[in-house]
């Protein structure tokens, strides 16, 4: 329940701050933001989609590599256990 409450607060807050900070950094007046958005809505939307896809691809690849490394380590440990059982004492 806390997670959903955090999301309900964080998402609008992130959107507000994400719009406000660049305006302040670049020195663009607040009134000009709507005009900039209207002129470049498709470009901004496509850039957002590209960024989200890139982030998803990065974390998917990172997870895939971690899974493959864990699988290799498991196989190595299994092979070592089999080899240890095969040795006569």
The 8 nearest C-alpha neighbors of each residue, nearest first, counted from 0:
[[1, 3, 2, 4, 5, 6, 7, 8],
 [2, 0, 4, 3, 5, 6, 7, 8],
 [1, 3, 5, 0, 4, 6, 7, 8],
 [4, 2, 6, 5, 0, 1, 7, 8],
 [3, 5, 1, 7, 6, 2, 8, 0],
 [4, 6, 2, 8, 3, 7, 9, 1],
 [7, 5, 9, 3, 8, 4, 10, 2],
 [6, 8, 4, 5, 9, 10, 3, 11],
 [7, 9, 5, 6, 10, 11, 12, 4],
 [8, 10, 6, 12, 11, 5, 13, 7],
 [9, 11, 13, 12, 6, 8, 7, 14],
 [12, 10, 14, 13, 9, 15, 8, 7],
 [13, 11, 9, 15, 10, 14, 16, 8],
 [14, 12, 10, 16, 11, 15, 17, 9],
 [13, 15, 17, 11, 12, 16, 18, 10],
 [14, 16, 12, 18, 17, 13, 19, 11],
 [15, 17, 19, 13, 18, 14, 20, 12],
 [18, 16, 14, 15, 13, 19, 20, 21],
 [17, 19, 15, 16, 20, 14, 21, 22],
 [18, 20, 16, 22, 17, 21, 15, 23],
 [19, 21, 23, 22, 16, 17, 18, 24],
 [22, 20, 24, 23, 19, 25, 18, 17],
 [23, 21, 27, 19, 25, 20, 24, 26],
 [22, 24, 26, 20, 21, 25, 19, 27],
 [25, 23, 21, 26, 22, 20, 27, 19],
 [26, 24, 22, 23, 27, 21, 20, 28],
 [25, 27, 23, 24, 22, 28, 21, 29],
 [28, 26, 22, 25, 29, 23, 31, 32],
 [27, 29, 30, 31, 26, 22, 32, 23],
 [30, 28, 31, 32, 27, 22, 19, 33],
 [29, 31, 28, 32, 33, 34, 27, 35],
 [32, 30, 34, 29, 28, 33, 35, 27],
 [33, 31, 35, 34, 30, 29, 36, 28],
 [34, 32, 36, 35, 31, 37, 30, 29],
 [33, 35, 37, 31, 32, 36, 38, 30],
 [34, 36, 32, 38, 33, 37, 39, 31],
 [35, 37, 33, 40, 39, 34, 38, 32],
 [38, 36, 34, 40, 35, 39, 33, 32],
 [37, 39, 35, 36, 40, 34, 41, 33],
 [38, 40, 36, 42, 37, 41, 43, 35],
 [41, 39, 43, 36, 37, 42, 44, 38],
 [42, 40, 44, 43, 39, 45, 38, 46],
 [43, 41, 45, 39, 44, 40, 46, 47],
 [42, 44, 46, 40, 41, 45, 39, 47],
 [43, 45, 41, 47, 42, 46, 40, 48],
 [46, 44, 48, 42, 47, 43, 41, 49],
 [45, 47, 49, 43, 48, 44, 42, 50],
 [46, 48, 44, 50, 45, 49, 51, 43],
 [49, 47, 45, 51, 46, 50, 52, 44],
 [50, 48, 46, 52, 47, 51, 53, 45],
 [49, 51, 53, 47, 52, 48, 46, 54],
 [52, 50, 48, 54, 53, 49, 55, 47],
 [51, 53, 55, 49, 50, 54, 56, 48],
 [54, 52, 56, 50, 51, 55, 49, 57],
 [53, 55, 57, 51, 56, 52, 50, 58],
 [56, 54, 52, 58, 53, 57, 59, 51],
 [55, 57, 53, 59, 54, 58, 52, 60],
 [58, 56, 54, 60, 55, 59, 53, 61],
 [57, 59, 61, 55, 60, 56, 62, 54],
 [60, 58, 56, 62, 61, 57, 55, 63],
 [61, 59, 63, 57, 62, 58, 56, 64],
 [60, 62, 58, 64, 59, 63, 57, 65],
 [63, 61, 65, 59, 60, 64, 58, 66],
 [62, 64, 60, 66, 61, 65, 59, 67],
 [65, 63, 67, 61, 66, 62, 60, 68],
 [64, 66, 62, 68, 63, 67, 69, 61],
 [67, 65, 63, 69, 64, 68, 62, 70],
 [68, 66, 70, 64, 69, 65, 71, 63],
 [69, 67, 71, 65, 70, 66, 64, 72],
 [68, 70, 72, 66, 67, 71, 73, 65],
 [69, 71, 67, 73, 68, 72, 66, 74],
 [72, 70, 74, 68, 73, 69, 75, 67],
 [71, 73, 75, 69, 74, 70, 76, 68],
 [74, 72, 70, 76, 75, 71, 77, 69],
 [73, 75, 77, 71, 72, 76, 78, 70],
 [74, 76, 72, 78, 73, 77, 71, 79],
 [77, 75, 79, 73, 74, 78, 72, 80],
 [76, 78, 74, 80, 79, 75, 73, 81],
 [79, 77, 75, 81, 80, 76, 74, 82],
 [78, 80, 82, 76, 77, 81, 83, 75],
 [79, 81, 83, 77, 82, 78, 76, 84],
 [82, 80, 78, 84, 83, 79, 77, 85],
 [81, 83, 79, 85, 80, 84, 78, 86],
 [82, 84, 80, 86, 81, 85, 79, 78],
 [85, 83, 81, 82, 86, 80, 87, 79],
 [84, 86, 82, 83, 81, 87, 80, 88],
 [87, 85, 83, 84, 88, 82, 81, 80],
 [88, 86, 85, 84, 83, 82, 81, 80],
 [87, 86, 85, 84, 83, 82, 81, 80]]
